[in-house]
Amino acid sequence: MFTSETNKTLYEQDFYLWIQTTVKLLQEGKLEQLDIANLIEEIDSMGRSEKKELKNRLIILIEHLLKLQYWIEEKECNARGWRNTIVEQRRQIIYLLEDSPSLKSVLDDVFLDCYTDARNDTIRKYQLPSELFPQESPFSVAQILDADFIP
C-alpha cells in the first residue's frame, strides 16, 4: 500500500517521480496519500520563484534603460543591443503578469529596490562614476512597462 510516508521517501530519492506521483494522487483524489508538507513547500517555492523572476527581469530592464538614457559615451555603439534587451525584458515581464496577475501588486512593492539594485549593479559592472545615474528612479513603473517608452 502506498502511503504518505512512502511519498515522503520518494521526495528525497527521486523528485521528478515524486511530482508525477503527487499529480496522479491529486487527480485520483487520494489526498490521504499525499506528502502534504513537501507539497506545501514546493508550492510556496513556486511563488517565490515567480517573484524572483519578476525582480530579475525588472533589474535587467532598468539597467538597460539607465544605460540608454545616461551612458552617452557608449550609446552610439550599444544602443541597438540595449533596446533589444529592453524589448525582450518587457515582453517577458508582460508574460509573467499575464500568467500571474497578482504579481502586479508585487511590482510596485519591489520597484524601488530593483531600481537601486540595477543602478548599483550597472555602476559596479562597468566601473562607472556613481553620479552618472540618479539616486532616485527617473522612470515610473508605467514608463518601464510602456512598450513605446524609450528614453
Protein Blocks (a to p, Z undefined) as FASTA:
>chain_A
ZZfklmmmmmmmommlmmmmmmmmmmnopaklpcfklmmmmmmmmmmmmmmmmmmmmmmm
mmmmmmmmmmmmlmmmmmmmmmmmmmmmmmmmmmmmmmmmmlmmmmmmmmmmmmmmmmmm
mmmmnopafklpcfbdcbdfklmmmmklcZZ
